[in-house]
C-alpha cells in the first residue's frame, strides 16, 4: 500500500491516476489537465520533453549510477563546471544530494562545521517565520509552520524572525556571537504560504552577516531557475551557500546541490582529516540526474526562459490584479508564481475537484490557492487556470 504525503490516510480522497503526460498536460482515463503547479514546482520544461528524455536515455546506455566515493564520472564533472560558470560570484563548490531537504541539511551541517573547524562554538540558526525548508529533522527545526510539523512540539537551536529589517537587526544584535548561519527562502516563501517580501531585507541581511561572520544561506530549491522572475535571487544578493533542487533536473529525477563559496570551502580544506565534511548520500552526483540537469540548463538558456517567465508574470498581473472577493485576503504575483490567499481555508474545500472538472490540476493547501506553472505554458492555457480560479469565487 502506498503511504501518501501530507495526507491523513484514513480520510484522504482517492488521488487522480495519471496515465500519460506531455507538455503542460496530465492525462487521466477521462480528463486532460493543465498542470498548474508543475508537480510541486519542478516541471519547468513540461512533461516528456524530447531533449531531456533523450539525455536520460543516452546516459543510461553508458551507466545509470556510480558512487562518488573513490569514483567520479564525466556528467558530474561537467555539471559542476557548468554550475561554477553559471552561478554568480564565487559559488564554485558543488556538493550533490538526492533531494532538496537533504541539500538543506547539508547546508546547515556546513554552516555549523564551518565554525567548529575554526574553534568557535556557534550553535544557533537564524531563520524566518513561516519558513519551510523540508521535512528532514534539522530542516524541520529551522522551518516554522505548525501545519507541517505539529508532531514535533519543541524546537531548540533556532531563532525565528519576521521579514522586517528592525527584527533582523535586533536578532543580530542579540544573538550574533551564537549564530552560525541565517537561512532564508529568498523573496518568496513557498510552502509557508507563498509569502513575498522585498529585496531590501536580504541586502541588509548580507551586510549583517558580513559584519558578524555569520553565513548566509539561500534555500532556492523552490525559487531557483526563474520562479521569482530572477534567474536566481543569488544574482541580486550573493549568499555564502546556495541550495538548488526541484527545477535543477526538470522533474525527471530527484536531485539537488548545495553550492558553497570559497570562504566556506576553505574552512574544510585542511591537512586535518577531522575538518572534512563527513557526508555522502548514496545517489549524490547520479549520472542520469547530472545528464538531464545539464541539458535542462542548456534549454533554459537557449529558449530564453527568463523572457517566458516575464511574459507569464505580465499575464498573471493582467488577469489577477484587482480581482477581489470578500473571502479573499490578498492576491499576490511574483515571477512565475500567483497566490490567492483566503481568510478561511474552508473556502477552498472542493476546489481541487472543481478545477479537475474544468481541465486544470490544482492543489491548494491551507488558505492558499496558487499556480506555479511550467515555463512552456501558452497564454490561453495560463488564462484558463486563472479563469477557473476566478470562477470558483464567482459561482457564489
N, C-alpha and C positions, 0 to 999 in steps of 0.2 A: 504493500500500500504506500502511495506517495504521501509524505508529510509536507503539506504546502506551507509557504512562508506567510507570515503575518496574518494567519487565519486561526480562528477557533474551529478546529476540525469537526466538532460535533454539529455546529450550526452553519458552516460555510455553504454558500451556494455552489452548484456544480460549475466548474470552470469551463470556458469555451474551448473546445478541442480544435486545434489548428491542423489542417491537412496540407496546406501549402502556403507559401508567402513569396511575393515578388514586388519589387519597388516599394511603395509605401503601403501595400495591401497585405492583409492577412485573410486567409480563406478557411471558412468552416464548411460543413456539409450544406449549409443553407444560406450563407451570407458572405459578402465581400466587404471587408472592413478596412478603413483607413486607420493605420496605427498612429494615434495622436500622441503617444508617449514614448515612441521609439524603443519599446521593450525595456523599460527602465533606463531610457535615455542613452542607449549605446548604439542604436542602429542608424547612425547619421548618414550612411550611404544607402539606406534602404536594404531590402532583402534580395538575396540571390543576385548580387552584383557580379557580373561575369568576370571582371578582372580580379576581384577578391577571391571568388571561387576558384579561379584558375591558379592563383598564387598558392592557395592551400593545397590543391591537387598536385601542383608541380613539386612542392616541398615534400609532400607525402610520398612521392615516388623515390625520393632520396632517403629520408628518415623523418619520423614524426617527432622524436624527442631523444635527447641525451642530457644527462645531468651536467650541471656546471661545476660539480666537484671534481677537479682534476681533468676536466674536458672542456672544450669550447667548440664553437662552430660558426660558420660564416653568417647565417641570418642574425644571430645575436650580436656579432661584431658590427655588422652593417647597421642594425637598428641603433645600437649605442652610438656609433659615429654620426648617424643621421640626427638623433636627438641632441647630441652635443652641438651640431651645426644649427639645428632648427630652434632650439630653446634660447631664451635671452641670457645675457650676462655670462657668468662662469658656472652655470648649471651644467656640469660636464660629467658627473659620475653617476652612472645608472645602476641601480640595484633592482632587479626584476622580481616579481612575485606573481601569484596566480589570482589575486582579487584585490579590489580597492581597499577592503577592510584590512587585509594583511599588509598592504603597502602603507597604510596609515600606521599600523602597529610598528612597522619598520622605521618610519619617520620618527615616531615617539621614542623608540629604542635608541636611534641615532642621537637624538637630542639629549637624552639622559646620559648616554655614554660619552658624548662629546665633552660633557662636564667632568664625569668621573675620570676619564683619561687624563684630564688636566688637574686632578686632585681636588676638584670642587664638588661639594655636596649641594645639589640644587634639585630637590625632589618635586617641585610644583610645576604644573602645567596651567597656563592661562588659556581659556577658551571662551567661546561666545555662548550666550543664552540662545536657546532654540537650535543649538548645533546638532548636526548628525554627521558622524564620521565612520559609521559602520557598526557591525554587530558582534565583533570580537571583543574581548574583555576590556582592554585599555581604550579601544575606540569607543566602547560604550561609556566608559568612565568620563572621557572628555566630551562626550555628547551630552545634550541637555534636553531630552524630550521624554517625559514620563510615559507617553503613549507608546513608545517603543520599548523602553527599558524599565517598566514599572515593577518587574520581578526582582530588580536589584535596587534596594532602597538606599543604601548608604554609599556615597561616593567620597573618597578621600584623595588628596593629591591633586585636586583640580580647583581652580577658581573660575567662575563664570561671570561674564560681564555683558551688558547690552552693547550694541553697536553705536555707542556715543563717546565722543572724544573725552569729555570730563571723566567718565567712568574708566576709560582706558588709562588716562594719566594717573588717576587715583590708584588703580591697581598696580601700576609700575612703581609708584612712589612707596606703596605699602609692602609689596612682595618682591621687588626686583632682585634682591640678593638670594632669593629662594627659587626663582623661576628658571627652568631650563629652556622653555620654549613658549611661544604663543602660536596656537594652531587655529586657522580660520578656513571656512569656505569663502573665498573672496568674492565680494559683491552680491552673490546670490546664494542664499542658504536653501538647499534643495528640500530634502525630506523633512526638515524642520518647519516647512510652511512656505516655501518659495518666497522667502523674505529678501528684499532687495535693499541695499544701502549704498552710501556714497563712497567714492574713491578716497576722499579726504581722510576718512577713518584709517584706511590702510597706509596712506602716506605718513600719518602721524605714528602709526604702529611701527613702521620701518625706522623712523627716527628714534623712537624709544628703545627698540630692540638693539640698534646700533649703540646707543648711549650706555646701555647696561649689559651688553654682550649676551642678549637673550636671542635664541634662534627663532626666526620667523618661518613658519611652515604654512604653505598654501596647499590645502586639500582641493585640488582641481579635478578630482575624479569625475564630478558631475559638470563642472564649469569649463573644463579644458576643451580645446578644439572647437572654440567658437560659440559656446552656448550663451555667453553673456553679451555677445556682439563684439567681443575682443577675441583674438586668436587664443591667447591665454591672458588672464588677469596679470600674470607674471610679466607680461610685456609692459605693463603700466607701473607696477611696483614690484621690485625684484625680491623674492624670498631667498632664504638660505637653503630651504628644502622644498621641492615641488613634488606633489603626488599626482600621478595620472592613471586613469583606468578607463572603464566603460568604452568611450569612443576610440580609444587607442587602437583597438583591434576591430572596430566597426561591428561589434556584436558577434563576430564569427567564432571566437573562442575566448574564454576568460583569461585576462592577463592585465598586469599593472606594473608600474615602475615608480620607484622613489628616487628622485634625482637630487643629488647634493652638490653644493658649490665647493670651491677649493678649500675654504676655511674649515668646513665640516670634514671633508675627506682627510685633510692634513692632520686632524686630531686623532685619526685612526692609523695613519701611515707611520709605522714605527718598527724598531727592532724588537720591541716588546710584544710577544705573542698575545698577551692579555689585553692589548689595545685593539685587537682585531674585532670586527663586527661578527659576532657568532650567531649567524642566522643563515638559513639556507632552505627555502621551500623546494620541494622535490621538482616542481614543474617550472621553476624560475628560468626565464630565457627559453621557454619552449620554442622549438624551431618553427612549428606551424604558426604559433602566435606572432613570432617575430616576422615571418614572411608576410603574413597578412597585414600586420601593422605598417611595414614598410610600403606596401602597395597602397594602403589607405592614406598615408601621409602624401604619397605621390599624387593620388587622386584629389585630395583636399587642396593641394597647391595648384595643380593643373586645371581643375574645373572651377577655380575661383569661388570656393565655398564661402569665403568671407563676403563676397558680393551677394551670394544666395541668402546668407543669414541677414544681411542688411535688408534685402527685399522682404524676407519673412517678417522682420521687425516692422517694416513700413506697413505691410498689410495688416499685421496684428494691431497696430495703433489705429489704422483706418477703420477696422471692423469693431474694435472693442473699446476704444476711448469714448468715454461719455455714456457707456451702457450702464444703466442703473436699475435697481430693483430694491424694494425695501428690505429684502432678505440679504442683499449683498453689502458687505462691509467695504470691499475695495477690489478694483480691477488693476492688476499690475502687469506691465510688459517690460521685458529686457531681452534684447537679442532674440534668440530662438525659444524663449520661454514666455508663456502667458498664463497668469493665475487669476482665478476668480475666487476670492475669499468670502465666505458667508459667515453670518453671525452664529448660526446653529448648524452643526453637522447633519442634523436630521433633515435639513433642507435638501441634501444631496442623496438621500436614500432613494434607490430606484433609478438613479441617473445612468448607471452603467448599462442596465438593460435597455433603457430608453434610447441611449446612444447606439447600442448594438442594433436595435431595430431600424435605425436610420443610417446604418452603414459606417459607423465610427466606433473604434475601440478606445474607450477612455477608462481610466482607473482613478477616480477621485479618492482622496484619503482625508480623514478627519474633517476639516472645514474647507478643503481646497479642491476646486475643480481646475484642472490645468492642462496645458498642452506643452510638450517638448518634442516637436516633430522632426522626422528625418529631413535633412537639408535638401534633398532632391524633390521635395514636395512641390506640386504645381499650385498656382494661385487658386484655381477653382476647388482643389482638394482642401486647401487650408481654409478657405471661406466656408466650405461645408462643415468643417469642425466647429467653427465659431457660430455658424447658423444653428447647429444642434445645441450648443451651449445656451445660446440666447432663447431658443425655442423652449428649453426646459423651464425657464423663468416666465416666459410669456404665456405659457399654457394655463397659468393661474394656480 
